C-alpha cells in the first residue's frame, strides 16, 4: 500500500526539462532565456545555435531535452511546439577570496543557477479564404 500517485503539475499538452546548478550567473542566463521565450521550437533552436553567448549551447541542450520529453513521454507533435516558459532561478553561490595588494583580500562570488523550460503544443490556426 503506497501513497497515491501525485497529480501532474503541467497540462496534458505541456512538457518540461529542468537543468540544475549551471555555473553561470542567473542574470546572464536570463538574457539567453529571454531570447527563446514565446518562440516556436525550431526558431528558438536556430537562435541558440547562432548566439554568441557561452551558455547558449547548454540552454539548447535543455530545450532539446524538453522537446524529447514532449515527444517520447507525452506523445506531443514536435512541429507544433512553442516555448511557453523559460525561467531562471538562483542556486548556491561559492565564496572565494582573492589576494590583493598590501596584505588585503577581496571576495569573489561564483554564482550558480537553475533553468526550467516548458514547451506547449499549440494548434495551427487555419484561416478561411
N, C-alpha and C positions, 0 to 999 in steps of 0.2 A: 504494500500500500504506500505508494509515493504520493507526493502532493500533486495537484492538478497542474497541467501544463499552463504556463503563463500566456496570456493573450498577446498576439503580435502587436508591437508598438507602431508599426508602419501600416499603411493601407495596402490593399491587395495589388495595386498597380505600382508599388514602390519597392526599391531595393537599396541597400546602402553598403558602404565599406568604411571602416574606421582604421586609421593609422595612428599609432600612439608613439609618444616620445621621439619626435623628429628633432634633430639637432639644428634648429633654426628658430629665430625669434618669432612669436606669434604675429608681430606687426609685418614682418617680411613675408610670412606665409600667407597672410590675409590679402596682400597685394596680388598674389597669384590666384587665390581663391576667388577674388572679385572678377578676375579675368574670365572665368568659366561659368559664373552663376547665371542661370536662366537660358543658357545656350543649348542647342542640340548637341548630342554627344559627339558626332562626327566633327562639328565645328570646334568644339572645346578641345578635342584631341589634337586637331591641327594647330590650334593656337598654342597649346602647350608644347607641341613638337618644335615650334619655331621661336618660342620665348627664350630670351637671353638670361633669364633668372636661373640661378644654380638649382633651386629647389623644384623647378618645373618638371623635371624628369620623375621625381618622387611623386608629385601630385598626379602626373599622367598615369603612373602605375596604379595608384589608388583608384583613379577614375576607371581604368580598365578592369580592376577588381570588382568595382560596383556594377559594371556592365556584365561581367561574367556571373556575378551573383544573381542579377536580374534574369539572365538567360537560363542558367542551369538550375537555380533553386526555385524560381518563381514563374518560369515559363513566359517571360515577357518578350515582346518584339524588340530586337536591338535597334532597328531602324527608326522606331518611334519613341526612343528615349530622349528625355531632356534632363539636364542637371537642375533639379528642383532646389536643392540646398547644397551649399558648400560652406561649412563654418569651421572656425578655428578656436581651439581652447588652449589655455595655458597649462603647462606641466611644471616639472621641477625646474629650479634654477641652481646650477652648480656655482659655488662661490670660490674664486681663486684669488691669489694675491700676486702682484707684480712688483718687483723691487724697483724703486726709483732712486733718484739722487739724494745725497745727504742722509742716507740711512732710513729713508722713509719707504712706505709701501702704499700701493693703491689697490683698490678692489676691482676685480674683473668678474662680471656676471656672464655666465654661459647659459642662456635660456633654452628650454625645450618646449615643444608644443604638440598638440593633438590636431588631427584633421579628420573631419567626417564629411563624406559626400553621399548625398541621397539622389538617386535617379528615379524619374517618374515616367511611366508610359502615357503618352497623350494620343488621342485620336486625331487623325488627319482631318482637317476641315475640307469638306467637298463643297465647292462653290457652284451654285446653279447658274447656267448660262442664259 
